[in-house]
Amino acid sequence: MKAGLWASESVIDHASTSVTQVTFADNATGWCGFSAARVVSSVCNRQGTSIKADLTQFSATVTANGAAIVDAISLSLPLSAASVTFDDSACVAVESPSAPSYSSISAHNASCNAHRNSGATTQGLGLGYASMLVKNLCTCKAGINKCTHTDDASKWACEATSAQLRLCLFPV
């Protein structure tokens, strides 16, 4: 894998994000977060003509006006699949279970309390992508933006292994 492909620009983009049904609360140790929330997003591989892989796990932080307010949460793949193809052909819908999520980092806690105290509830909430796990990672042999999902396997250099690679996407 050529590091330059990953560094050239953001790997993912989101077509839409929705954070609803939020109930802000403190956990037993006084950290801010929510006792319930529904997070749904559609993520797209912006580098799909250069890089493709099987997406196995996706995590993100809920943000308020760009600042993380809780620790990273795991977002489920469609139909609870073990993996989905992540190439240039489509976006992948991910969502979180409505499980409690709280901050454990002082900066997140401060941002969470500020947002809760503003009374804005779901206004300004979004996602800050933390990381994703992929396997069967492939890069386009011809270079950046030279391949598509319809190209045969000879056009791609692949690491065909069951080992997973964690890609950090956003500082949290």
Solvent accessible surface area in square Angstrom, and as a share of the most:
residue,aa,sasa,rsa
1,M,115,0.51
2,K,142,0.60
3,A,79,0.61
4,G,47,0.45
5,L,10,0.05
6,W,42,0.15
7,A,87,0.67
8,S,59,0.38
9,E,79,0.36
10,S,63,0.41
11,V,15,0.09
12,I,14,0.07
13,D,65,0.34
14,H,86,0.38
15,A,72,0.56
16,S,67,0.43
17,T,42,0.24
18,S,52,0.33
19,V,10,0.06
20,T,56,0.33
21,Q,127,0.56
22,V,24,0.14
23,T,73,0.42
24,F,34,0.14
25,A,27,0.21
26,D,71,0.37
27,N,48,0.25
28,A,112,0.87
29,T,108,0.63
30,G,45,0.43
31,W,76,0.27
32,C,0,0.00
33,G,0,0.00
34,F,3,0.01
35,S,43,0.28
36,A,32,0.25
37,A,2,0.02
38,R,91,0.33
39,V,1,0.00
40,V,45,0.26
41,S,2,0.01
42,S,23,0.15
43,V,0,0.00
44,C,26,0.16
45,N,14,0.07
46,R,114,0.42
47,Q,2,0.01
48,G,2,0.02
49,T,41,0.24
50,S,0,0.00
51,I,2,0.01
52,K,41,0.18
53,A,8,0.07
54,D,32,0.16
55,L,0,0.00
56,T,25,0.14
57,Q,70,0.31
58,F,0,0.00
59,S,16,0.10
60,A,0,0.00
61,T,0,0.00
62,V,0,0.00
63,T,7,0.04
64,A,8,0.06
65,N,125,0.64
66,G,57,0.55
67,A,45,0.35
68,A,16,0.12
69,I,0,0.00
70,V,0,0.00
71,D,38,0.20
72,A,51,0.39
73,I,26,0.13
74,S,62,0.40
75,L,4,0.02
76,S,50,0.32
77,L,12,0.06
78,P,49,0.31
79,L,182,0.91
80,S,96,0.62
81,A,39,0.30
82,A,92,0.72
83,S,38,0.25
84,V,32,0.18
85,T,87,0.50
86,F,3,0.01
87,D,13,0.07
88,D,52,0.27
89,S,60,0.39
90,A,65,0.51
91,C,59,0.35
92,V,10,0.06
93,A,56,0.43
94,V,2,0.01
95,E,72,0.32
96,S,8,0.05
97,P,84,0.53
98,S,69,0.44
99,A,50,0.39
100,P,85,0.53
101,S,13,0.08
102,Y,49,0.19
103,S,2,0.01
104,S,73,0.47
105,I,80,0.40
106,S,82,0.53
107,A,67,0.52
108,H,10,0.04
109,N,31,0.16
110,A,65,0.50
111,S,27,0.18
112,C,0,0.00
113,N,42,0.22
114,A,66,0.51
115,H,10,0.04
116,R,69,0.25
117,N,121,0.62
118,S,77,0.50
119,G,55,0.53
120,A,24,0.19
121,T,80,0.46
122,T,53,0.31
123,Q,135,0.60
124,G,43,0.41
125,L,25,0.12
126,G,17,0.16
127,L,22,0.11
128,G,2,0.02
129,Y,19,0.07
130,A,11,0.08
131,S,11,0.07
132,M,4,0.02
133,L,29,0.15
134,V,1,0.00
135,K,58,0.24
136,N,48,0.25
137,L,11,0.06
138,C,8,0.05
139,T,14,0.08
140,C,7,0.04
141,K,123,0.52
142,A,72,0.55
143,G,23,0.22
144,I,74,0.38
145,N,94,0.48
146,K,133,0.56
147,C,3,0.02
148,T,54,0.32
149,H,84,0.37
150,T,107,0.62
151,D,44,0.23
152,D,90,0.47
153,A,84,0.65
154,S,75,0.48
155,K,101,0.43
156,W,7,0.02
157,A,48,0.37
158,C,62,0.37
159,E,100,0.45
160,A,93,0.72
161,T,63,0.37
162,S,100,0.65
163,A,64,0.50
164,Q,97,0.43
165,L,69,0.34
166,R,126,0.46
167,L,22,0.11
168,C,112,0.67
169,L,43,0.22
170,F,85,0.35
171,P,119,0.75
172,V,92,0.53
